[in-house]
Amino acid sequence: MLCLRMQTANKTRRRALPAVSPTCVFLLQCLLSGSPVRVFSPAPLGRSASPGFPVISVESQRSTDNITIRQGDTTVIRCYVDDKVSKVAWLNRSNIIFAGEDKWSLDPRVELVTQGQLEYSLRIQKVDVFDEGPYTCSIQTKQQSKTSQVYLIVQVPAIIYKVSEDITVNEGSNVTLTCLANGRPDPAITWRLLNPSAEALDVGEYLEISGVVRSQAGRYECKASNDVSTPDVKYVNVVVNYPPYIKDVRSSETAVGQAGVLHCEASAVPQPEFEWYRDERRLSSSQSLTIQVSGSRTVLVVANVTEEDYGNYTCVATNRLGVHNASVFLYKPGMGRDINSAGCICQSLWLLLLCVSSALLQC
């Protein structure tokens, strides 16, 4: 029952035979033979293959041909013979697929391709990874038996099966993004930060960001490719929290009786909350004052400016990570320079007082 043992080596795709047949004896003889037969690479389904050549007797053994096919495609492994051949068979490893025109495989995807008596080719539809391996076209003539192998290599497109979830971190934290993919051959994984410049980053399954800063927030692209098919792409959004920073203020030069508008804009994540102060007093909307907030901007509107309204106002931006404030001025027309000069004079006086105090202490 040697032939039976050969067939049960792959139980999922081969059937066992109840007894040894003359055909089985012939196939075993073919496996022991070392003379090659000309076997051609597969042509895609629907495309004509290269012309075949008759089998020729060669004493030295040819090297095994490699055929590469993508998972899910159809391949045809061509085998051409001459009219002197008496018996022929296809084998996969030690498993018999076809003996003559008798199909031994139960796999419905596998079939013979014959055109007259000169072609004995094997078609495999919807190729999968378990189809990879050696395929042998074995021929018996009156003089001797001949065999030749083709090794089928199955490639699988890259697929990302695990990627980091969207993440929110505080500025200064360490961040690790993960992107795992499989495929045959193994895919290469690349990273990009899409905004603002889509610059290329590290290559590999893990992207390490030490001490993340606000400019590194955005949408990260993970791409897995192995040149088998279109690359697989996934995205991870990274939000970086940071304390408020007031980046723009606009004072107002307004005449008495007119409306004065003070502007304040801050950058922060999470979005900041705003407050307005006059000296130590917190301001709120009233008949004479209106406070407007829109996203990262706030406006203080003094509806009917009086002499008492002129002076320094303070814009305060806060979130759970910190606070920042800036001064904004409401002044009479033509008085803006005087206010700035007054600020400089005050600063100079303080420096002078500090110098005098230091000199007195040394004495």
Protein Blocks (a to p, Z undefined) as FASTA:
>chain_A
ZZmmmmmmpmmlpccdfbdcfklmmmmmmmmpcbdcdddddddehiacdddddddddfbd
cddddddddehiacdddddddfkbfbdcddehjacfbgcjbcfbfbfkbccddehjlbcc
dddehiafklgccdddddddfkbccddddddddddddddfbdcddddddehiacdddddd
ddddddddddddfbfnlpacdedjbdcdehiafklgccddddddehlaccdddddddddd
dddddfbdcdddddehiacdddddddddddddddddehjbccdddfkbccddehjaccdd
dfbacfklgccdddddddfkbccddddddddehilmmmmmmmmmmmmmmmmmmmmmmmmm
mZZ
